[in-house]
């Protein structure tokens, strides 16, 4: 029987690889278009537009990577990541329970007036 977490991992890794490829290719394209010496104004204007298009694609890829990291952080915080990927650490669970108890004690203490 196949491990369902392999599909999740390969999907996440594929998304990261795709965005990294976009960032690298677009940066390479921008660096090739960067030299301006000896070019007419029309060519420079067209290349400027191409650079803007490449830059906006890079921004979208970076935003997707940020979205991915946020999703991973949320999944980790809410306990979805460990069970989904088959990684469960009993010591971490015990530490989380102790922290939760300590926070409940702090929350139940009466507040002193200022």
RAWO-V957476 format. One record per pair of residues at least 6 apart in sequence whose C-alpha atoms are under 8 Angstrom apart, sorted by sequence separation. I is the first residue (numbers start at 0). J is the second residue. D is the distance in whole Angstrom. If there is no record, write none. Layout:
i=I j=J d=D
i=I j=J d=D
//
This chain:
i=74 j=80 d=5
i=75 j=81 d=7
i=80 j=86 d=8
i=81 j=87 d=5
i=35 j=43 d=7
i=71 j=80 d=7
i=32 j=46 d=6
i=32 j=50 d=7
i=29 j=50 d=6
i=28 j=50 d=8
i=29 j=53 d=7
i=28 j=53 d=7
i=29 j=54 d=8
i=26 j=53 d=7
i=25 j=53 d=5
i=26 j=54 d=8
i=25 j=54 d=7
i=25 j=56 d=7
i=26 j=57 d=8
i=25 j=57 d=7
i=22 j=56 d=8
i=21 j=56 d=8
i=22 j=57 d=5
i=21 j=57 d=7
i=22 j=60 d=7
i=21 j=60 d=7
i=22 j=61 d=8
i=19 j=60 d=8
i=18 j=60 d=5
i=18 j=61 d=7
i=18 j=63 d=7
i=18 j=64 d=7
i=15 j=64 d=7
i=8 j=84 d=8
i=7 j=84 d=8
i=4 j=83 d=6
i=5 j=84 d=8
i=4 j=84 d=5
i=4 j=85 d=7
//
